[in-house]
Amino acid sequence: MSIRLDGQVAIVTGAGQGLGRCHALALAERGAKVVVNDLGDESGKSANADAVVAEIETAGGEAIGHGANVADYAQVEDMVKQAVDKWGRVDILINNAGILRDKSFMKMPLDDFRLVIEVHLMGTVNCTKAVWEIMREQNYGRIVFTSSSSGLFGNFGQSNYGAAKMAMVGLMNTLHLEGTKNDIRVNCLSPTAGTAMTEGLFPEDVFKLMAPESVSPAVVFLSGPDAPSRKVLCAGGGSLAVFKGFETEGMSLLPDDLSPEGIAAVWDELNDENGMRELGAGFEQPGKFAEQAARKLGLG
């Protein structure tokens, strides 16, 4: 089954180079009209974005560029308005824009921590907020957040980046629930690619293998009409995987063992993966704990 995006409008942030550029080109190749966003100069123009627009138009597609700083909500609103004024709708949002300010937590200035949070997390929030009502009214939307293994698993020197990237998963979990009735599907992409942001992190031969083009098929899949929702799709170098957050079954320590010492005594059992499952929403955890307590106390 071919995934086509004909007639749909997509916004891709940070699309002037690297992963974002590849995402924009891949969406356009499948028929989407694309807003190519990349941080502009003082006049608001982005030469990188304009170059990607030219690539799309040369290939027969439709695109416009925009230099919005995603951390500035007013600029994001203008970008979305231009998309709607030109094409009448927004169907797809790919939140890709980001920066790095790597340093160990002890040496990291708080300004660098805040800046990364502002661009990655609040930039994603700003763009999503700006399209949310549009997607709700048209009863259709596909939103992709860019997470990272640095957030899912941690990475030395990236406390700011990792915090922002793990926040994407929490944002996805809630917006998935809020968007379901209007067919707004929200997912995370966790990419591994050889880009300007990762240059020097891989050996040269591996860097070439991890071309950003190998990630963009995952973006097209998550943007399609039959996309899943509330998934973290990991992609890089031609490989794909799904990250899932599981909770062990656990146990109640009532009525007599609820103490620090009681927790220590059953620590291995609390870590037992038998019966471990992925919860569908946050309220399922207190429900599980209440059921365990009631069963342990013979209340039902």
N, C-alpha and C positions, 0 to 999 in steps of 0.2 A: 504494500500500500504506500503510495507516494504521499508525502506530507507537503501540501501546498499552502501558501499564505496569500494567495491572490486577493487583492482588494483590501487587505489588512494594513494597518499603520503601526509601525514599530518605532520606539525611541530606544536608542542605545547610547548610554553615557560612557564617557572616556573612550570614544570610538575613533579617535584620530590616529591611533597606531596600535600595535600589539593585538591583544585578545579582542578588544572592542572593535577594532577595524575588521578583523576576521568575522566577528559576529555580524556586523552590519552588512558585509558583503554576502555572507551566507544567507541572511534573511532576505536580502534583495534578490538573490538568485532564485529563491523560492516564491518570489512574487510580491513580497511586502514592499510598501513605500516606507522609506526609512528617514527618520530624523537622526542625523549624525552629530552627536554632541561631543565637543572637546573644549577644554578650558581655553577661553579666548584671551586676546590681548586687551589693552586699555580701552580700545574701541569696541570690544566685544566680538571681534572677528577671530576666527581660528583657521589658520592656514592648513593645519593638519586635517580638520574636519572638511574643509573645502576640497582638499585633495581626494578624500575618500568619496565625497559626493560626486566628484568628476569620474572616479573609477566606476561608480554605480551607474551613472548616466551613460558612460561610454559603452557599458555592457547592456544598455537598453532599459535600465531601471529608472525609478523615480526616487529622488532624495533631496533633502535640504540640510544645510549645516546650521549649527547653533553653538555659540561659545559660552553658554551658561556655566557659571560656577555652581555645582550641585549643592554646595553648602549654603548658598544664598537662595532662599525660597522665592523671592520676587523674580529672580532670574529664571528659576525653574518654571514658575507660572507663565512667564513670557514664552519660554520654549514650548510648553504644552499648548498655549494659546495659538502659537504659530502653526503647530501641527493641526489643530482642530480647524483653524481658519482656512488652511489649504486643503485638507482632506476630509474634514468633518467628523473624525473619530480618532481614538487611540485604542488599539487592540492589544499591543504587546509593549512591555517595558522591560528592558534588560539593564539592570543596575550594575554597571561594570567599573565606573570611575573610582580611582583610588590612588593613594600615595603611600610611600614608606618613610618612616623616620626611625630606623632600627637602632637600638642601643639597649644595654642591660637595664633592668628596671632601676637599679641603684643609681645609675649614671644618667637616666633619662630625665630631661627637663619636663615639668608638667605641661608646658606649652606644647611640646611635641606629642605628648599623650592626647591632649585635647584636640590638636589639629587632626590627628589620624581619626579620632572618633567623629569629629565634625564632618570630614570628607566621606569616610566609609559609611558610618552608621547614620548620621543625620542627613548626609547627601542622599542615601537610599530612602530614608523616611520622607524627605522633601519631595523627591520625584514620585514616590508611591502615593503620597497624600495628594499631589497635584493631579494624578490621573484616576484616583480611586472613585470619585463621584461619577466621572465620565463612564468608567467601566461598569459601575453599578447601574447606571441609567440605561446602558445599552445591553445589560445582562450578559456581558462577555468581557473577559480579560485574562491575559496570561502575563504573570509577573515573575521575573527571575532575579533573585538576590545572589550576589557573589560572596560565598563563604570561602573558607580556606582550611587546609589541614593544620595550619598554624593556630586556628581557633578550635578546631575539633579535637586536636591532640596536643597542642602547645609547640612552641619553637623558641629556643633561646634567643633573647634579644628582641622579641616581638610581642611584648606584653600589651602594647597599645593596639597593634594590628590584630593580635589574637583575640583580644577582648571585643573589638569591633566585629570581627568575623564570626565569633560564636554568637554575638547578639543577633546576627542575621537569622540564625536557626530559631531563636525565641520569637523574633518578629514574624517569621514565616508561620510558625505553629499557630499563632493567634489569628493572623490575617487569613490563613486557610479556613479557619472556623467562621470568621466573619464574612468571608467572600463566597462561601459555598452556595448560598441560595441564589446568588446572582451569577453563577458560573465564572467566578474569578478564581483562577487556580494559581497558587503561589508555591514556588519551589526555590531551592538553593542549588547553585552550581559551585562545586569545589574544584577549581581547575589547577592543573600543574602544567606550566608551559614555559618555554624559553622566550622570555620577553625582556624588555629593558629593565623591568623590575626584578628579574631573577638572574640577569646576566652575572656570571661569576660564581653562581651557586652550584652549577653542574659542570662536569667535564665537557669539553668542547663537542665531542661526538654525541654525548647524551643531550646536550643543549640543542643540537640540530634535530635530534629525534623528537624532542618535545616541542615541536612547532605549534604555534597557536592555532593553526588551521585544524589540528587534530582535536581541538576542544569544541569548536563551533558546531559540529553536528549535534552535540548534546544540547546546545542552546536552541537549535531549530526544533529538536524533539520536544523540549520543554515549552516551546512557543506554539506548538501545533494544536489543532482542535481537539485531539484525543490525549492531550498531555495529562499526566497524573497531577496530584497536588499533595503538598506537604512531604516532599521527598528531597533528600540531599544527594544529588548525583555528582559523583567524583569522576573527573575525566582528565586524561593526559597521555600523550604518546601512543594513542590508539587503544588504550585500556580504559575501561569504565567500571565503576563499582558504586554501590549505594551505601551510604553511612546511615546507621540507625541508632537511636538512643534507647537502650533497654534498662529496665529496673528489675533487680532480683525479686523473687517472691517475698523474701523477708519473713518476719514472724512477730507476734505480739509478745512482749515481756511482762504483761500483766498476769496476775496481780502483784507478784512479789519480787520480780527480778528487774524492774525498771530503775536501773542505777548505772552509773559509769562502769562499775565492776560487772554488772549483768551484761552490758553491751560487750565488754572485753571478753567475757566468757563464751559468747556465742558469735564472735566476730567472723570466724570461718564459715559458720552456717549462714550468716547474713550475706556473705559473698558467694554462696553456692548458686551456680547458674542454672540449676535444674528448676524448671518452671518460670524462668525469666521471660518476660514479654515486653513488647513495645506498647506503651499506653497511648490511647487515642486522643486524650486531652488531659489537662491538669487535674480536673475534678475526679478523674479515675483513681488517682493515688489516695486521697483521703477516703474515698469509698472503699478501696481495698483495705486500708488500715482499720476503718470502722468495722468492716466485716471480720477481720482477724481478731480484733478486740472482743467483739460480741461472741465469736466462736470460742475464744479462750475462756471467757467468763461465763459461758453457758447461757447467753442471753437470747439466742436464736439460732 
